[in-house]
Amino acid sequence: MLYRLRGAGYQGYLVGGGVRDLLLGREPKDFDIATDARPEEIRELFRNCRLIGRRFRLAHVRFRNEVIEVATFRALHEQGDDADEESEEREIENGRILRDNVFGTIEEDAWRRDFTVNALFYNVDDFSVVDYVGGMADLNDGVLRLIGDPEQRYREDPVRMLRAVRFAAKLGFIIHPGTEAPIARLASLLLEIPPARLFEEVLKIFLGGYAVQTFEKLRHYGLFAHLFPQTERSLAHEEKGFPITFVARALENTDNRIAEGKPVTPAFLFAALLWEPVRERAAQLRTEGADEQVATQQAADEVLARQIERVSIPRRFSVPMREIWQLQWRLARPGASVPGGWQLIRAFGRATTSCCCAPSREKSSLRWRSGGRASRKAIIPINKGWSTS
């Protein structure tokens, strides 16, 4: 794909997490491409391409058994910029970028990306990595740093706070103090994000193999309370380590299955995260005279209705969640010394759904070129500059 773009007279680079993971010696989950070709021009080059998105116009190109995301270089947002073209193609409301299809250069595109370690461009011509933002230094130091003013970048897209926590947990990086400082104060901005988008982010957070570490960081920065407010309130009341140990055990179970290459299902994950609010509400309904099954059904209805106001849960997952909760009360043992809940993990920890594992790829030998605003240029072989181990 890169060679076809270049053969047609366009620039084309691998960019983002795939380049970052290669440099860290990890197996990339996917690859993204950045180019100066406009979306319509990309579609003309690749017959198996479709254009998606209103907020950010992107091209999805099917390559063998994978879908490669191809994005056009985008321009920096300049305060006070009121050009007619930009007013039509870029929409900003209360600091949040609602739509941004103003195209620019590779350097502008690098500076408008979120984290320095995700703004590295792999050049297929000379097998080097182009770095405009100091991403190689941060990668070497194990530091996650936002590009630009952190508060402004979080206000542009509050989901960046979730991404910061997720990447820090996944990569084992520390969050730069300047990037970290505003998170707790701005956590409530997540309330402005559509529930459907937060559902996709929650899947990335908890089904990436680092759910336990990410969960702890989310609670530390006050982000979890805006994703699962009912669960957060339940976690404030512990009884013999429950429910915090139960939630941690469910997340650990999920991490272990992913590490072993076994399938996982979001239904089990969401059922475990929301079980304690369901259990508490069902217990309250039983004291009001409802029988066990009716109480569980009503509690499930109420908890799910409140939850989908924050994070949407598609019906294909909410239905099996209800079934898990309905069976849970049958599994609970009368007179148990701890609150019911452990049975849910025993019974449904092996719940399965189809999942894909990326095929193995050989590690590439990369070099990097620093092409900052002063047009610095230096080629450093990766095996001499730093270790990929």
C-alpha positions, 0 to 999 in steps of 0.5 A: 500500500505504501509503495502504491501511494508513492508510485502514484506521487503521494507521500505515505508513512506507517504511523502511530501505535504500530511504529511505537510497538515495533520499536519496543519489540512488541507485536503490533496490533494493527498498522495505520498509514498517513498520507498527503492523498485526500480521502477521495484520491485514496479511494481512487487508488484502492478499489477495496476502499471505503470512506468513513467518519464525519468527525475525521474523514478516513479511508479503510482499505482491506488488505488481505485479511485486515483493514488498514486505516489510511488518514490524510495529514491534518493541519494544526488548529490555530486560535483565531483562524476564521478562514472560510474553508476551515469554518466549513471543515472544522467544528469546535464547540466549548474547546471540543473538536467535533469535526476536523477535516482540514488537511496539512503537512506531515509535520503539522500532522505530527504536532496535532497527534495526541502523544509523542510516542504515537507521532512517529512516522516510518519511512519505507524509502530509507527504512527510518523513523521520522520524529518531529516531537521528541517521541524517540526520547520519550520512548527511550525514557518510558515517558507518556507525554501529550503534545501541546498544552495538556489541558487544551488537548484534554478539552479538545477530546476528553477521551485522551485521558482514558488513552493516557491511562490505558497506554501507561498501563499497557506500556509500563510507562510513567505519565509525564507530570504535566500530562498527569496533573489536569486529569483528576480535575478534568475527569468530569469532561467524560460526561460530554462523550457519547455513551457509544464512543465510551463503550468502544473505549471501555473495550480497549481498556479492559480487553487489552490484556492489562485490565487490572493495572488500568482499573487501578489507574482509572480509580486513582485519577477519578476516571472510573467513577465517570464510566461506572458510577454505580460500581464506584459507589459500591466499591466504597463499601467493603465487606471482607474485601468484597466487592473490590476483590471480586472485581479485581478477580474478574479483571485478572481472569480476563487478563489471564485468558487473553495472555493464554490466547483464549477467547473472552466476552464483554458480557462477562466483563460487564456482568462482573463490573455491575454485579455488586450494584445489581446485588445491592439493589436486589437485596433492597427489593427483597426486603420490600417483599419481592422474591429472588428472581423478580428482585434480580430482574428488576435490579438488572433493569434499573442498573442497566438503564442507569449504566447506558446513560454513561457507557452504552451496552449493546443488546448482544451483550446485555441479554447474556448479562441478564442471564448471568445475573439470573443464574447467579442467585441460584448458584449463591450458597445459603449462609455463605461467609462472604457476599454472593458473587464468587460463583459468577467467576467460577461459572462464567469465567470460561465464557467465550466469543470469537476473538482474533489474534494478530498473526506474528510478524518479524521485528523490523530493523528501524532507524530514526530521523529527527525532523523537527521545526529546525529541520534537524536530521540525524540517522541513528541505527536502532541497534546502536542508539538504544535497545529494543529489548 
